[in-house]
Amino acid sequence: GRYDLTGWMAIRASYSTGFRAPTPGQSNISDVSTNIDLVTGGLLLTTTRPPDDPIAQYFGAQPLDPEKSENIAAGLVFDFPGSWVLTADYFNIKVDDRIALSEQLRGAAVNAILAGAGIVGFSQVRFFTNAVDTRTTGVEATARWSASLSPETRASMDVGFALYDTELESLRANPVLPTLPLLGEKSILFLTEAQPRDKLTVQAVVEHRSVSARAALTRFGTYTSQPLVETQTFDGGTSFDLSLSYALSSAIMLTAGVQNLFDDRPEEIADQARFIAATGGSFPTGEETPLGVNGRSYFVQLRGNF
């Protein structure tokens, strides 16, 4: 629903429900991988099994159900004279039966079940499960300006800022091994706090005849995860990108640019010294980092529209 309060101000709100079916991979994955024990440095063989596989069901797996969501949103829209459009929205999204990868179940109870079933070749078991319900709340604000600077020149600017907060509403117990949680701290953090708590984006574009220039800044807020053993709150980071495009024809565009111009790198893991001592290897950053590990990069792109 939307209601125009004035010629330049409106309120809007929405309510919706939805569902997401399990992916073929979540329902059918079957593999065995080698992991490093972060305490002893030894090797552990871990199997990921389909939820309806008998091995997974020995440890509490059940066939996956679709995720179900309920979304409430409300906000304001300002369309000011002078080519400015501002929006501000609040959202509240509840997801039931959220699909997540279980912990790597291990220990004496797991070994006893595997031995009793005559299963050899691995010592850890995991599977996808509908173990959790989550709720995500937040606000998003945007501002957009666009104008013609001359008959052949246009400019635009977009600014966006968002705050996010995801909380765990419930965690179901393992029906077969209640002492072994389906999701531990690492997995729960991955769902709730391993994404940046806020994000700022700024983009400016100038177009003149066949040439356009673009500058973009993306600032990620802090996030918390458990990449190895210790829980750690990481700085987010900033990426500044530049590109220049030239229209070779009405259908072909040539673009060159640089991403992460100032070579911002993700914060390193604090307890990697323990990892190096146990394994002799290096694990400088976690997989959760929004910046990636490659730093500054350059690109040339040729795009055609048909």
Phi, psi and omega in degrees: 000151179214141178224126179275112179284320177220186177290345183234004183222135180218155172246149180216154178204156180209154173223133181209158172236161180199177176211158175224120180287152175302144176286160176303324179294317179296326183277337191232003184299141177209112179205168175230128181232159178258123179243157178262129175289116185288349179265310185263340185083000180281175181262138178235133177266122183244131176250136172254121187244153173299145182300334179264010177284139181303323180298315179295322182288340171301334186247018172104005179289149176223153177307142186285141171258160175295147169290144178236136184233155175224124189234128175238132180217149178207146182192183181237148176233129178240121178244088187278151170299148182097017172073022176258133173232124180240141175226150175215126185224144172251140178224152180218111187239119177254129179241119177259149179057043182294137183272127180215156177279130184291171172297162170280095185290128183209171177121184185298317181296320179294315179299322180294319179294317179298316180295319180295331179269000180072027183262127179231165175109348176204162184234357178228145182229139174213163184196163176280144186212150172272059193272345192227155167242136180231161174225128179245125176238158179174180177227147176227135178230139179226153174221135180226134176230136176211146183197160173266120179276334176201174179303335183243008184229128176234150178222150178211155176218136178233133177231133178223143177219138182218146173241137183230147174211118179246130181237149176276119181271326178201151177226118183281143181285157175289118186290341181260317181235081184302335181281348178252104182295143177296325176232131175260192185300317182300313181292322179294317177299323180299326179280327193251323189230002182275002172256149180305140181285340177209162182209133177241131176232138176224130179222133177233136181227134174236128180239130178222113184052243184267002185246139174222143178239142183227134173233135183219139176236132175233121180245120178261139178279185182288159176211159184235134179206179179232075186294327178238266181247315184271147172280134187218140173262123186257148168294151181282279180128166183226135175241128178244122186240144177228144175208154179228129183239148178224127180277107178290331175203186179291345184242351186235129182235131176253128183229138173228147182189183179227137176249140182058058187307320185269012171057044177288134182243152178292151176295141183278159180289133186289325186260024180292337177299322177294321178296317180296319180296324183279328189240341185080000180256180181237141180220073192291326184226159177271162180289348185279345186304130180284344184275334190081173188250001186272347180068214182294140176215156181241154180209155170229133185227135173242118186239135178238141177248129183234000000 
